[in-house]
Amino acid sequence: MTTSTADGRPTAEDSSDQGPRSLVVRLILVTLLMAELLIQVDQTIVNVALPFIQRDLHFTESGLPWVVNAYGLLYGGLLPLGGRIGDLFGRRRVLVTGVTIFTVASVVCGFSTDPTVMVIARAVQGLGGALTAPVVLSLIITSFAEGPERQRAFALWGSTQAAGALFGLLVGGLLTSGPGWEFSFFAAVPIGALVVILALTTLKESRAEQRPSLDVAGAVTITAALLMTVFVFLDTQRPWTSPLRGGLLVLAAVLLAVFLLVERRQAHPFLPLHVFRRRNTSGALAIMMIFGATQMSYFFFVTLYLQEILGFSALQTGLAYLPLIATLLVFAQVCMKTVARVGLTRMLMTGLFCLGLGMGWLGLAASSTSFVATVLGPTIISGIGLGLTMMPAGTIATSGVDPADAGAVSGLFNTAILVGGSLGLAVLTTVTQAVGGLDDTHGYTVAFLCSAGLAAAAILIAALVVRVPAPAEADAA
């Protein structure tokens, strides 16, 4: 007979039903991974369909990027809010709400015949994603005990996050080339419906034991600051010298300072600042910002390289990522089985090293313009890096976190990846434009080598900042 703790963690009265292999725990994990897959696939599945959406809905060139940006703006700006709402009002309730909003908005996107309706529906999808993603991670923190059980969940979560984005490219190419771009959105319906059913039947409601009122001032200031910051990085139509971009960055910095002042005086702050005093949490968040920059740059520049330099179609581009998906999934399993012997910090550094090695190899080989010579080897090495990085990073960031703060840390973790990715891509795009753009292989060489440098910086942070205490290493063993 299975019960749950006050914070929602499943337990079993019969010792034979305990551990990650119990049916209830497996169903919980499947539910959370499917929710994560729903969000991650959508972030790339639409990219392949953009030319067809532009043609059928008569988007202008300046308006088309907002099919992607409207989603990214709400998703990136509201992640911490989504995580905290889950802490305060019930994680299962917020997960079901987020997935339902996301699924309904997907249907509206698929039936859209007007550009304005499409952009608004994409923004609503972003809202649903911002409610869902941090709650998935916080439920992993509260539902799985520290040690091998949580490490296994984190490894599968990390694999789903990366593989889902790549899978979206492949499925997007197949659906767009076949039944039509509308089915890139309709594909979310069966997955979303199944997640809602599983969540309602398998998850126990969980929230902070004493539910305080929401810190409105903190929520408003940090959310506004994040929305402005994400908008600045997404608004690539304007130069960096634009008064609007500069003004929004200054205003975001002012709001962040106000937020910090407000949080110091709150009995129940929106974002508990004490989590930043945890050396491992702060170090892991910094690493995840750099990891996000490296990962997003990899997908962006490799996709462009395959299409613009090697002349691949959208479907061929999706198929070209299959070796990376396979390698990632295999080495996520390797990570789970060997982390006890290697240790969390060394495993994290090994993953970052492989990711940097793959980017460096791409940079050095970019001029050969051959898939096998340029892309295949680095893709496999990068897949190893992705497979080895997410689990130890997530475990280090969340080890010892109070369940009441799980949503806040989860929101920060997801935000670090997204904001780091947006910032890194904006900087690298600016650098490549300064050296002549991406019309030839030279620009790609610079972009890939700079990404390798970012991975090296993340390794340095892991070596100097992260200190996994002996008990956590014992848990890993």
N, C-alpha and C positions, 0 to 999 in steps of 0.2 A: 504494500500500500504506500502510495507516494504522497508526501505532504510538502509544504513549503515553509521557509523561514519568514521572519517579519519583513525582510528586505526582498522577498520574492525568490530566493534561491531554493531550487528543488532539493528535497532530501528524501530518504527512504527509510521507513521503519524496519524493513527487512534488509539486512546488510548485503544480501545477494543482489539487491536492486540498486545498490549505490554505484557511483562512478559514471564516467562518460559513456559507458555502453548500455545503460538502462534505456528502456524504450522511451520514457518521458523525456529524458535529457536529449536523446537523439531527435525527437520530434521538435523540441524547443530549438535545437541547433539548426535543423532543417528550415524551420519557420524564419529564423533570423537571417540565415544565409539567402533564402529566397527573397526576403525584403531587401537585403543589400544588393542582390543581383538585379532586382527591378530598377533600383536607382542607378546603378553603375552602367547597365546596358543602355539606358536612355541617354546618358551623357555623350555617347558616341554614335548610337544608331541613327540619330537624326542628321549628323554631319554628312553622311553619304547621300542623304535625300535632299540636301539643300538646293542643288541646281533644279531639281524637279519641282520643289515647293515654290521656288522663285518663278518658274515658268507658269505653273498652274494658278497661283494666287496673285501673280503680277506684282511681286515685291520689287521695289527699287533696289539699286545696289547698296545704298546707304541703309535701307531698312532691313535687308536680309540678315545681316549679322545679329539682329535682335531676336531672331528665332532661337539663337543660341544664348545670347547675352541676357535676355529677359529671364530665362531659367537660371543662369549662373548668378545673376544679381540677387534674386530672392534666396536662392539656395545658399550662396556664400554668406550673405548678410544675416541670415536668420538661424544659422546652425547653433550658435550658443544659446539663443532663445529657445529653440526646439529642445535642446538637451535639458535645460533648466525646467521647462514646463513639464517634461517627463518626470523629473525628480519630484516636483511639487504636486502634480495632479494625477499621476499614475502612468507608468511607462506603457503598459499594455493599451490603455485607452488612447494615449497619444500615438502609439504605433498604428493602431487600427485607423485612427482619424487621418494620420498622414498618408497611409497607403490608399485609403478611400479617396481622399482629395486628389492624390496623384493619378489614380486610375480614372476617375471621372474626367479630370482635365485632359488625360490622354485621349479619351473618346472625343472630347470637344475638338482637340487638335486634329484628329483624324477626319472629322466631318467639316473642318473649317473651309470656307470658301472666300474668306476676307482676310487680308493681312493683319488688320487690327485685332480681330478675334483670335487669330493664331498667336500673336505676341502676348495677348492677355492670358490665354490659356497656358502658354508656356511659362509665364510668370507664376500662375497658380500651381503648375507642376513643380516649380521650384520651391514654393511654400510647402507642398506635400513632401518633397524630398528633404527639406530642412527639418521637418518634424520627424521624419522616419530615420534618417541616417544616424544622428547621435543617439537616439533611443535604442537602435540596434546594438550599438557598441556598449551603451550603459547596461543593457540587459545581459550582454556577455559578461560584463564585470560582476553583476549582481547574481547571475544565475549559475556561474561556474566557479568552483573553488580555486584559489591560487594554487599554482603548481601545474602538473601535467594536464589536468582537466581544462584549465583556462588557456594554457598554452596551445592545446589542440584546437580549441575554439578560435583563438586568435589566428592560428596558422590557416585554418579554413576560411576565416573572415578575410584575411589579407589576400588569399588566393582568389576568393570570389570577387573582391574589389578590383584587383588588377585584371583578372581574366574576364570579368564582366564587361569592362570597358573595351577590351580587345574583341570579345565575342560580339559586341554591339556593331563593330565595324563589319564583321563577316555577315551577320544577320541583316544588317542594314543594306549591304550590297545585294544579298539574295532577294530580300523583300522588294527593294526599289526596282531591281531588274525584272522581278516577276509580277506579283499582283499589284504593286504600286506603292508609292511613298506613304499613303494613308496607313498601310499595314505596319509600318514602322512604329506607329502610335498604338494601333489596335493590339499589337503583340503584348502590350502591358496588361490588357484586361484579364486574360486567364490567370496570369501570374499574380496580379493584384488580388483577384477574387480568392485564389487559393491561400494567399498569405493571410488575408482577413479571417478566413474560416479556421486555419490552423492556429492563428493567434488567439482567437476566441475560445478554442477548445483545448489548447495546450498550455498557454501562459497564465500564470497567476498574477493578479494585479499587484504592483509594487510601487511604493512612493516613499518619500521621507516619513519617518515614523511620526514626527510632529510637523504637520504641514504649516509652515509660516506663510504669511501673505507675500505675494510677489513684489520684489523690489522694483517698482515701476521706474523710478529715476535711473537706476543702474541699467535696467533692461533697455530703456529708450536711448540713453547716451551711447552704450556700447553697440547696440544694433545700428543706430544712425551712423556711427563712426565706421563700422564694418561695411554698411551699404555704400557709403561714399568711397571707401577705399577700393572695394570690388569694382564699383562703377568706373573709377579712374583707370584701373587696369584693363577693363573690358572695352572701354571706349577708344578703340584703336583708330577711329576716324579722325581724331584730333591729334596734333603733335604734342609732344611733352611740354613744349613751351606755351601751350594754350592756357589763357587765364583761368578758364573753367577747371581744367585739370589741377593746376597749381592751387587754386582757391579751395577746391574740395579737399585736397590733401592737407592743407593748413587747417581747415575746419575740422577734418577728421582727427588731426592731432590734438586740437583744442578739446574736442569732445572726449577723446581718450583720457586727457588730463583731468577733465571734470569727472569722468567716470571713476578714476582712481581715488579722487577726493571723496566722492559720494560713498564708495564702497568701504572706505576706512571707518565711516561713521554708522554703518548699517549693522544692526544686530543679526540680520539674516540677509547677507549680501546676495545679489544676483549671481556674482561670480566670486566664490570664496578665494581671496587673494592668498590665503595660506597654502593653496596647492602649488603656487609658484616657489614657495620656500622649500619644497621637496626637490632636492638636487636632481634626482633621476627623472622626475616628471618634467621639469624645466629643460633638462638636457634632451630628453626624448622629443619634446615639442619642437625644440630648435632643429633637431635632426630631421624631424618630419617635414618642417618647412623646406629644408634643403632637398630632402628626398622628393617632395612634391614638385619642386622646381625641376629636378633632374628627370623625374618620371614624365611630367607633362611635356617637357622639351623633347624627350625621346619620342613620344608618340607623335607630337606635332611635326618635328623636323624629319623623322623617318618616313611618315606618311607623305609629306611633300616631296622628299627625295625619291620615293618609289614612283610617284605619279609624274613629277616634273622632270626628273633626270632619267629615270629608267623607263618612263612611259607606261606604267602599270595602270590598268583600269581600276575602278572602285572595288570590284569583286576580287581582282588579282591582289590588290592591296590588302584586303581582308584575309585572303588565303596566305599571304606572305607572313602574317603574324601567327599562323598556326604553330610553327616551331617554338616561338616564345611562350605561347599558352601551354603547350605540352611540357616544356622545360620548367616553367613556373610551377605547374601543378605537381610535377614529380619532386622538385626540390623543396616544395612546401612540406611534403611528406618526409623527406630526408631531414628537414629542419626539426620536425616534431620528434623524430626518432633519435637524433644525435645531440640535441641541445643540452641534454642532461650531462653528457660527457664534455661538450665543448664549452658550455656556459653561455649565458644570455649576451654578455657584452662582446665576447669574441665572435659569436654567431652574427650579431648585428654588424660588426666591423667587416666580417667576411662577406656578408651580403652587399654592403656598401662598396667594398673593394671590387666585387664582381660587376656591379652596376657601373662603377667608374671605368673599369677595364673595358667593358663593352662600348661605352661612349668614346673612350680614347681610341679604340680600334676602329670604330666608325669614322672618327675624324682623320686618322692616318690613311684609311683605305678609301675615302670618299671619291678620290679622283679616278678610281679604276672603272666606275660606272658599270659594274657587273653585280648582279644579286648575290651570286655564290661567293664572289671574292670580297664584296663590300659589306653585305647585310647579314648573310646567313650565320656566320661565326659570331659576330657581335650580338646578334639576336639571341642565340643560345646562351652566351655568357650573361647577357642582361637578364634573361629569364631566370637564370640561377640566382642572380642578385635580388630580383624581385621576390623570388620564392623564399629567400633566406632572411629578408629584412623585416617584413611587416610583423611577424609573430614576436620576435624579441623586442622590437620597438614598442609594440602595444603592451606587452607584458611589463616592460620596464616602466612605462609611463603610468600604468594603472596599479602596479603592485602596492598594496597597502592602502589604497584610496578608500576613504569612508564611503559606504554605499549611498549615503545621502548626497555625496558630491559626484557620484558616478556620471550623471548627466552633464554636469559642468565640464568635467575632464573629457568626456566623450565629445562634447561640442568643440572644445579646444583642439582635441586631436584631429578631428575632421577639418576644422577651420585651418589649422596649421598646414595640412596637406593642400587644401584648396587655395588659400591665400599665397602660400609659398609657391605653388604651381603658377598662379596668375602673375605674381611678381617676377618669378624667374623667367617665365616665357616673355614677359614684356621687356625685361632687361636684355635677354639674349636676342630678341627680335631687333631691338634698337642697335645692339652691337653688330649684328649681321648686316643691317642697313648701312651702318657706318663703313663697313668694309666692302660694300658693293652689292649687297642684297643676296637673294637666293636664285639668281639667274644662272649661276654656274656652280661648280662643286666647291669653289673656294669659300663661299659663304657657309655652306654646310660643314666644311672642315672646321671653321671657327666656332660654329654653334656646338658641334659635338665635343670639341676639345674643351670649350668653356664648361660644358655640362660635366665632363670628367673632373674638372677642377672643383666644381661644386660638390661632387661625391667625395673628393679628397678632404674638403673642409668638414663634411659630415663625419668622416672617420676621425678627424682630429678632435671634434667635439666629443665623440664617443670615448676616445682615449683619455681626454683630460677632464671631462665633466661627469660622465656616468660612473657611478660606483654602486654596483649591485651588492647589497649586504649579504653576509654569509647565509642567513636564513632563507633568502630568496634563491640563492644558488643551491641550497639544500633541497628546496622544494623542486627545483628543476631536475635535481637528481632523483 
